[in-house]
Amino acid sequence: MRLEEEMYTFGLGENFHLQDYLGLHQDESREGAFVFRVWAPHAEQVQLIGDFTGWFQNPIDMVRNHIGVWEVSSDLPREGQIYKYLVKRKGGQVVEKMDPFASYLEARPGTGAIVRLKRERKWRDGPWMGRRKRFGFQKRPVNIYEVHASSWKLREDGTPYTFRELKEELIPYLEKMHYTHVEFLPLMAHPLGMSWGYQLMGYFALEHTYGSPEDFQDFVEACHQHNIGVLVDWVPGHFTQNDDALAYFDGTPTFEYQDHHRAHNYRWGALNFDLGKNQVQSFLLSSALFWLEEYHIDGLRVDAVSNMLYLDYDEGPWTPNQDGGNRNMEGYNFLQRLNGVVKFYHPDVMMIAEESTAATPITRPFEEGGLGFDFKWNMGWMNDILKFYEEDPIYRQYDFNLVTFSFMYVFNEHFVLPFSHDEVVHGKKSMMHKMWGDRYNQFAGLRNLYAYQICHPGKKLLFMGSEFGQFLEWKYDYQLEWGNLDDRMNRQMQYFTSRLNAFYKEHKALWQIDDSYDGLEVIDADNRAESVLSFIRKGDKGDFLVCVFNMTPVERKNFTIGVPVAGLYQEVINTELEEFGGVWKEHNPDTMTQEGSWKDYTNTLSFTLPALGASVWRVKRRVKQPKTHRE
C-alpha cells in the first residue's frame, strides 16, 4: 500500500520525499538484497549495470510499472560498489545514466552511484535547533560568510579540503571573525569544478570532492554547537546538459521542457527544468527538503530566480505566455509552492532568493502576489554602491544618489546586502582592488564600505577573502591568498572585519528592526558637496546608533549634525583607528550635545570626521531638557 501511495503522489507532484521511493533501497522482502528504481517513462529498456555485473557482461534487466518507473531487486550488489543504469532510449540509442537519487557519486569525472544504505544519525545539535525554532532569524543578526568549499584552502599537494578538514579549520575561523552564518556555493554533485557547482547533476548527492555525507553532517553539527548557522546554494531552475546525467533521460524531454527553446538555457549552456510537470516538482521539492532534513542545514539560497520567472530572461528565442506577457507562470507557481512546502515542514529555515529584477515581489506573502521568500539579495544596492566606491572621490558629489537611493526602497522587500563571489571574478577585480586610490586609501575605502554595509538595514553577506582585502580576483581552482596575511595592512583589515562583525552582533539597533522605517531615521542624505551621509539605526527599546560616513579623503573638523537626544555621546566605531590600519591613535573624545536648531533637530553633535572614514556614536548618558514650545 505504501508503494502505491508513493507512486500516486509522485504523479500528482505531491510526493515530497521521493528519494524514499526512487533510487536504491534495502529490499525489505529479501534479506541482503537491494531494490533499484528509476523513472524513465518512455525508455524502451532499462538495465542495471555495475561492479557486481562486470558492467556490460551481465546486465540485469529492470521491469517497467504503470507510471514509467523501472524496478529490479538483486542480492548481488555490495556496499561501496558502483552502479549505473543502461537506458535504451526511445528511438533505440543506448546510454549510460547516473541514478538521479543517489546520495553519493564516485569521484569526478565518473558519474557512477555508490551503493550505500542510509545511515541513521543521532544528532547532537538540539540546543541550536531549539533556539532556531524559538527565535527564528528575522529579528536576529544575520552576517554570512560565503564560501566555495574547494578553494577556501588547499592541502600542500593542491587538493581541496574535505569537510573533515574544514570542520577543524573553517569553524574556528568563523568564530574568530564573528560571522553568524556560513553559506556554501552548491555542494551537490556537479561534473565540472569550473561551474563552481551551479551546473548540477546530483540533486541528492554531496559532491565527492567535499568528502562523505557523514563528513558534511559532522561539519553542520559542529557549526551548530558553535552557534553558527549553515546555508547552501541550490539550483532548481537549470541543470547540466551532460548526456550521462538528467538530460533527455529516456530519450524524450523528461526533466526539461518539451519546447526546445524553453528547455535550452542558451546563456549558461544548460537545460531548464520543466517546472510545470508534476513529477519534476516532486523531484525538486524532495531535493530541497532532503538537504534541510538530511543535513540539518538552516536555509537554502535559491539561485537564478529571474531565470525561472521570466520567459525572456535568457538570450535565446522566447514565446509570450497565454496573456501575451513574459512571466513564466510555471516558474512563478513553482516558486510559491516551493516556499509553501518548505515552510509547512520547516517554518524556521531561511529561504533566500538570488533575484535581480523588481517586477515581482519576492519576499511578500502569497496573498499579495509574492513568492514567500524570507530574503532577497539586494542586487540594485550592491551595483550602485560598488560603482560609487570605485569612483574618484572628486566626482562622488555628482553621483551621491548611488548611496542614498536605496533608502527609497529599503523596506520594499526583506533584503540581504551581498558582496558575493559574482563581484570578484571575470575581470571585476577583488573588493580591495575595486577601491579608489593608493593602497592606503583602498583599505580606508574598504573599511568605510564594510561599515556602511553593516549599518545599512538588511542582512549581510561577504565572500571569502574579501574580509582581509585579498588583492587578486577569486580563482575557483586556487586557494585564497592566505600569504597576504604576512602583510600588516591585510592583517589589520582582517582584524577590522572581525571587530566590525562583533560590533554588529552586539548592537541590537543594527538588526532588531530590519523591516520597517521604525528602525531607520535619516539625518542628512543631502550633503552632496562634502559627500557625507548620516543616519540612525534604532532598536525596539529606545536604543540607537548614529552612523556617519565620509566618502572623501578630506578630514572634517568640527563636523556638525543634528541628533534626537541630548546627552553625552561616545564614538564606538572609527574606521581610521591605527589598529585597523588608519592614522588615528584614539577615538574622538566623548562629546556633549549642544542646543541648537539643525533641520528638524533641537540638539547638535560636533566632532572630527575622519578622512574617508566612518564614525558611529551611541548615547552614553542622556540629559533631560526643559520642554519648550516650538512654532
N, C-alpha and C positions, 0 to 999 in steps of 0.2 A: 504493500500500500504506500509506503514511504517513497519508493522509486516512482510510482505512478504520479504521486503528488509533485515530486521533483520535476518530472518531465512536463507535467501540465503547467506548472508555474513558469517553467523555462519558456514555453511557447507564448505565455501571456506577458513576459517581461517582468514577472513578479517574483522570480527566484533570485534572492539577494545573497545567497551563499552557494552559488553554482559550483564552486570548487568541491563541495561535499558530494556532488553527483558526477560531474565530469572529471577527467583526469585519472590518476592512479589511486587505487584504494585497496586495502586488505579485503579479500573476499571472505565475508563472514560465514558463507556456507561451505567453504573448503579450507581446511587448515593448511597454512603455508602457501596459499595461492593469492595472487593479485588479480584484481579486475581493472581493465583499462577501458575508458570510454572517451570518444572524441566525436564532436559534431561536424559532420561533413555531408549535408543532406543530399547533394547532387553528385557525390562521388560514385563511380561505377564499382569500385572495390577499395577496401582499406585493409592493410595487413600490419601487424605488429612486428618490428624488427629490432634487434639489439645485440648486446654481447651474448645473451642467452640463446639466440637463434643462429649464431655465426653470421649475423647480419643478413645478407641476402641468400644464405644457404638454405635455411629452413624457416621462412617467414610464416607467421601464424595468422590465418585468416580471421577476420572480425566479421560480426553479423550486424546488419543494419536493422534498427527498430522503426516504428511508425513515425517518429518525429525527426528522423535523419541522424540519429546517434548510433555510431558503430561501437560494438562491445565485444570483449573477449575476456575469459578468465584463464590464467595459466599459473602453474606451480613451478615453472622454470626460472623466472627472474629471482635474483638475489639482491639484497640491499647493496648499493654502491655501483651496480651495473648501469649501463647507459642504454637508452632506448629511443626510438623514433617511430613515426607512422609512415608507411609506404602507401601513398594515396594515388590511385588511378583516377585521374580527374575525368569529369565529363568531357568527352572528346578523345579519351584514350591516353593522354600524356601521363606518365608516371613520375611522381616527385616524392622526395623525402620531406617530411614535415615534422616540425617540433610539436611537442604537446603544449597547447596554449595554456594549460592549467598546471603545468609543472611548477613546483616551488623552488627548484634548484636545477640549473643547467650546468653542463660541463664548461670548462674554460673556453673563451674565445680562441680561435674562430669557430669552434664547434658549436652546434646548437642542439645536441642531444640532451634529453632529460635524464636526471639521475634517479634511479629507483630509491626511494626513501619514504618511510612511513612518517606520518605526522608525529612530532614529539610533543607530548603534553607538558606544559611548563607550569611550575608553581612560581608565580610572580611574587616579587618582594618589594613592590613599589606602591603598596596600599596607601600609605600616608599621602603620597603625591596625588594618586588618583582620587582620593577623598577630597583633598583641597581643590583639585581641578573641578570636581563636581560641585563643591560648595561655593567657591568664589568666582569660577569662570575666568574670563580674560578681558572683558570689555572695560572694566574699571580697574584693571591691574596693569603693571608695567609690562610692556612687550618690546624687547630690544633684541633683534635677531641677528645672529652671525651666520651669513650664508656661506656654505662650504661645498666645494667639489671634492668628494671623498678621496679620489685617487690622485689629487695633485696638491693637497694641503701640505703633505710632507712625504718624501720618498725614502726608502731604505738606501743603504750605501750602494747596493747593486742597481739602483734605479727603478726598482719595482715599487708599486704603491703599497702603502699601509693597508692592512685589513682593519676591520672594526675591532679586532682584538687589540691591535696596537693603538688605534685611535682612542679606545677606551682609556688607555694608560697615559696618553699624551694630550689628546684634544680636550678631554673633560677638565683636567686641571687648568688648561689654558683658558677655557670658557669661564671657569671660576675666577681665575686671575684677572680676566678682562671684564668681569661683572656683566656678562650677557645673560639674558633671561631665557633665550631660546637659541637653538641651532637649527638651521634649515639646510637640507641637502638637495643639490641638484638630483634628478631622478636616480633612484637606486635600483630600479627594475632592470632586468636583463636587456642589454642592447648590443647589437653586433659590432659597433664601431665606436671607439672612445672619442673620436673626433666630433661626434654628435653631442658630446657632453651628457649623454643619457636621454636626449629628447627625441630620439628615434627608437622607440621601444619595440621589443618583440615579446618579452615575457612579462605579462601583466600581473603574474602571481609569483614570479621568480626573482629572488635577490641576485643582482649581478655577481657572478662568480669572483670577479676581481676583488670584491669587498669582503670576502670570507664567507663563512657559512651562515645560514639563517639564525643559528644559535648565537653566533658572534654578534650579530646585529641586535638580537633580543637582549643579550648581556649589556651591550652598549646603551640601549634605551633605558634599561632598568637602572644602570649606574647613573645615567643622566638624571633620572627622576630622584634617585637617592641623594643627589647633589642639588636638587631644586632647579633643574634645567629642563625645559620642555624641548621636544623633538618634532620638527616639521619636515615633510618630504614633498618634493615636487612630483606631480602626477599629470600624465598627458592623455586625456580621454578623447582628444579631437582627431589625432592622426597617428599612424604607426609606420614602421619601416616597410618598404616595399620588397625586401629580400624574399626570394621565392621559397625559401625553406621555413618561413615564419607564417604570419597570418594571411599574407597576400593571396587573394583568389584561392582560398584554401582547397575547395573541392573543384576548382576549375571554373566556377562562376563567382560573381560577387557575393561573398559570404559574410564578411565583416564590413566590407566597404559598400558605398552607394552603387546602385545599378547604373545610374547615369555616369558616363565615362568622365565628364568634366568635373562633376561633383566628387567623384571617387578620387581623382588625382589632385594632389596638392603640388602645384607646379613650382611654387616658391621654395618649398622645402624638400622637393623630391621624395614625397611621402604619399601615403594613401589616407584618405579621410574615412573615419568610421561612419557607417550609416546609423545616425543617432535616432532615427525613427523606427528602426527594426527592433521588435520586442526582444529577440534573442541577444542582440548586441547590447541592448540596455541591461539585460540581466548580467551579461559578461562584465560590463564596465562597473555597474553598481556593486557587483560582487567583489571586483578588484578593489574598489575604494574601501569597502568595509573590511576586506581581508587585511589590508595594511594597517588599518586602525585597530583591528582586533588582534591579529596575529602578533603585531609588534608593539602594541600599546602606544603608537605614536599619537601626538597631540593635535595633529591637524594636517591638512593637505593644501598645498598651493597648486591650484588648477592652472595649467599652462595654456596659453594661446586661446583665451576665451573669445576674443574677437573673431578668430578663425571659425569658431563654431556658431557665432551669432549672425554673421553677415555673409551672404552669398557672393558678394563682390570683393571680399577681403583679399582673396588670392590674386595672382597675376594672370590667371588663365581666363578663358571664356566662362560666362555665367548666364543663368536664366532667371528672370524675376520670379518671385513666388506668385501664388494664385491671386494675391491682391495687387500685383504689379510692383511690389517693393523688393528691397534687398535683404530683408530679415530671413534667416534660416529658421523656420518655425520649428523644425525637428530639433535643432540645436537649442533654441530658446526653451522649448518644453523639457528637453532632457536636462538642462542645467537646473531648472526649477525642481525637477524630480530628484536629481542628484542631491541637492541640498535638503529637500524634504525627507528623503530616505535616510541620509546620514544623520540628520538632526533627530529623527524619530528614534534611531538606535543609540545615538551618542550626542545628546544636546550640548555637551560640554567640550566638544572638539572644535578646532578653529578651521573654517573653510575660507580660503583666500583666493581671489581671482587676479590673475595677471591679465589685465584688460586695458586697452589704450584709447578707447573712444568714450564719448559722453552720451551716446544716443539711447542707451538702455540703462535703467537704474540697476546697478549690480548688487548693492547691499540693502536695498529696500525689500520689505516683505512682499510675498506673492500677491496679496490683495491690492497692492499699489503698483502692480506690474513689474515688480523687481524680481531678481533671481534668487534672493535669500542668502547670498554670501555674507559672511561676517565682516570681511575686509576686501578692499580693492587696492591694488597698487596704484599710487598716485603718480602716473607717468607724466602728466602735464606739469606738476610741481617739479619733478625731477629734471625734465628737459629745460624748463625755464631757469631753474636755479643754477644748473651747471653752465648754461650759456652765460649767465650773469657773472659767475665767479671766474670763468675763463677770460672775461673781458678786461682790458686795461682799465684800471680804476678811474682814469681821467674821463672815460666815456660813460661810466656807470650812472651818473645823474640823469642821462638821457634814456636809460633803459631800466629805471628804478621800478617800473611796473612789473618787471620779471620777478622781483622779490615780493611785491605786495599783492599781485593779482590773486594768488592762492587764497587770500583771506576772504575773497568774494564767494568762493565755493567750498571752503574748507570743511563744512559740515553737510554738504550735499550727499556725501557718501561717508562710510566709515573707512578711513584710509590707512594704508601702510606707506611710509615715505621710504622709497627704495633707492639705494645706491648699489645696484646689483652687478652680477657678472657681465650682463649685457653692456654695461657702461665702460668696461675696461678691456675690451677686445676689438679686433678688426680695425686697428688704427685710431681708435678713440682716445688712446692714452690712459695711463693709470690715473687714479683720483689725484694723487700728488702732482703728477706731471701736467694735469689739466690746469692747475692753478697758475695765476699770473705772477710774473716777476722772477727774481733770482731765487736760489734755493731757500734762503731765509724767508722771503716773502711767500714762497709756495707753501711752506709749512705753516706760516702765520695764517694764510688764507684757508688752508685745510682745517686748522683748529677752529677758525671762525665759522666755517661751513658746517662742521660737525656739531658745534654748539647751537647753531641755528636749527639744524635738523632735530636735535634733542628738545629744543624749546618750542618748536612749531607743533601745533596739535597733530596727532596721528601717531601710530605705532612706528617703530624704526627698523631699518634693515641695512646692513653694511656687508659687502662681500669681503671675503678673506684677503689679507694682505693690505687692504685699504686702511686698516687700523694702525699700521705703523708706517704708512707712507711709502709703500713699495713703489719704486720708480718705473720699472718696466711693466708693460701690459701683462695680464694673466695669460699663461700658456697652459692648455689642458694637459700636456704631457711633461711638464716640468713642475717641480715643487715651488712653493713661494720662496722669495729671496730672503731666507732667514739670515743670510750673511749680512744683510743690511743692518741688522741689529748690532753689529760691531761699530756702527757709526752713532755718535752721540745724538744727532738730531733725530734719527729714526727711533732710538730708544726713548727719547723724550716724547716723541709723537705717540708711541705705544703707551707710555705712562699716562699721557694726557687723555687718550681714549679710554683707558681703564678708569681714571678718576671721573671722567665725564659720565661714563656708564653707571658708575656707583652713585654719582650725584643724581642721575635720573631715577634710579631705584629708590633713593632715599627721600625724594621730594614728591609727595602726592599731587601737588599742584601741576606737575608735568604729565600726569596720566589719569588722574581720577575723573576729570570731566573732559573727555576727549571727543565728545559727540555733539556739543552744542556751544553756542556763544556764551553760555553761563560760565564756561571755563576760559574764556579769552576776552581780553579788553585791549584794543589797540590804542596806544598812547599817541604815537605820531608815525603815520605812514606817508607823510607829505614832505619830509626833509630830503628832497632830491639834491639840493645844492651841496649838502655835506654827505649825502648817501649814508644816512643814519636811520635805522629802523628801531622802534621801541614798542614793546607791547607787554602785557601782563598775562601770566598764566595763573589760574585760580584752582584751589582745592574746594571741597564741599564743606569745610569747617571754617571758612574765612581766611585761610592761609593763602598767600600768593607770592609770586616771584616777579620782579621787574627785570625784563630781558632787553638789553640794548646792544645793537650791532653796528659797528663802524666798518663800512665797506670800502674805506680808502686808507692808504698808508700815511695818514695825517693824524697825529695826536691832537686831541681837542681838550684843552684845559678849560676848567670851569664850565663844562658842558651841563646844560640845564634841561630837565624835563619835568612835567607835572606828574604827581603821584597821588593816589586816592586817600592815603592815610598819613597823618602827621606822626613823626616819631624819629627814632634813631635807626638808620639803615646800615646794614652790613653787606659788603661785597662778598659773595660766596663763590663766584666764578670770575676769573680774569684769565683769558686765554693767552695773555702775553707775560705770564709769570716765567721767571728763569727756569724753574723746574720743568716747565712744559716746552722750553725751547725759545722763550721770548727774552725780553730785556728788563722786565720789571722785577725788582728784588722782593717786593712785597705788595700786598693788596692795597687798594685805596683805603684810607682810614675810615672808620665808622663815621657816618655823616648824619647830622641832624637836618631835617627838612626846614624850609623857610616858608612863612606865609607869603602868598603872592598868587596872583591870577595867571594861569598858564593854560590856554584853551579852556576846557571845562573844569579844570582842577583849581583848588584853592591852596595847594601846597606844592612846593617845588623841591627837587633834589638836584644838587650840583656836585660834580665830581670830574675827575680827569678820565676821559675816554681813550683807551689805548689805540694806537695806530693799528689799523687792520685787525682790531680786536673785538671780542665780545665781553661784556660786563654784565653780570647777573647779581641782583640785590634782593635781600629779604629784610623784613621789618624785625629788628632786634628788640626794640621797645616802643610801644605805642604811646602817644601823648594825646590826652584829651584836649579838645579845642572848644572854646565857648561857642555856643550856637549863634550864628549871625544870619541876618535876613539878606538874601540875595535877590536882587531885582530880576 
